[in-house]
Amino acid sequence: MSEAMTINDIINQLGSLRASSAEFAKSDPENEIWQADVAACETAIRILAALSGAGCTDLETTLDFLQDYNCLLYTSPSPRDA
């Protein structure tokens, strides 16, 4: 059985995908999909890096963190509740 990917492994793969998309964007500047791919990879990398900085190093920990955060969002008082 293979080991689970870490957040850093995913960040590295996204970095490679970003680099490939950037190369395609250079060779085909009229096709906006490549720029969108680059932007999506950069956003995902920033999010995962922030999660990693918060102590999420593997997928299970990250999913737990996000689920807890999601629950907090839905149970926190809204300004409309005042």
C-alpha positions in Angstrom: 0.0 0.0 0.0 1.4 3.4 -0.9 1.7 6.3 1.6 -0.8 9.1 1.5 0.3 12.3 -0.1 1.2 15.1 2.2 0.1 18.7 1.7 3.7 19.5 0.5 3.5 16.7 -2.1 0.3 18.2 -3.4 1.8 21.7 -3.4 4.7 20.4 -5.4 2.5 18.7 -7.9 0.4 21.9 -8.3 3.6 23.8 -8.8 4.5 21.5 -11.7 1.1 21.8 -13.2 1.3 25.6 -12.9 4.6 25.6 -14.7 3.2 23.4 -17.5 0.2 25.6 -17.8 2.4 28.7 -17.9 4.4 27.2 -20.8 1.2 26.5 -22.7 0.0 30.0 -22.0 3.2 31.4 -23.5 2.8 29.3 -26.7 -0.9 30.0 -27.0 -1.6 33.5 -25.5 -5.0 33.7 -27.2 -6.3 30.8 -25.2 -7.4 32.2 -21.9 -7.9 28.7 -20.3 -4.1 28.4 -19.7 -4.0 31.7 -17.7 -7.0 30.5 -15.8 -5.2 27.3 -15.0 -2.2 29.2 -13.8 -4.3 31.4 -11.6 -6.2 28.4 -10.1 -2.9 26.6 -9.3 -1.5 29.7 -7.7 -4.7 30.1 -5.6 -4.7 26.4 -4.5 -1.0 26.6 -3.6 -1.6 29.7 -1.4 -4.5 28.0 0.3 -2.6 24.8 0.9 0.4 26.6 2.1 -1.7 28.5 4.6 -3.3 25.2 5.8 0.2 23.7 6.1 1.3 26.7 8.2 -1.7 26.0 10.4 -0.5 22.5 11.1 -2.3 20.6 8.4 0.3 18.3 7.0 -1.8 15.5 5.6 -5.1 15.1 3.9 -6.9 13.7 6.9 -5.8 16.6 9.2 -6.6 19.1 6.4 -10.1 17.7 5.9 -10.8 17.7 9.7 -9.6 21.3 9.9 -11.8 22.4 7.0 -14.8 20.6 8.4 -14.3 22.2 11.8 -13.9 25.6 10.1 -17.0 25.1 8.0 -19.0 24.2 11.2 -17.7 27.3 12.9 -18.9 29.4 10.0 -22.4 28.0 10.2 -22.7 28.3 14.0 -21.1 31.7 14.5 -23.5 34.6 15.0 -24.2 36.7 12.0 -24.4 40.5 12.1 -28.0 40.0 11.0 -28.6 38.2 14.3 -28.0 41.3 16.4 
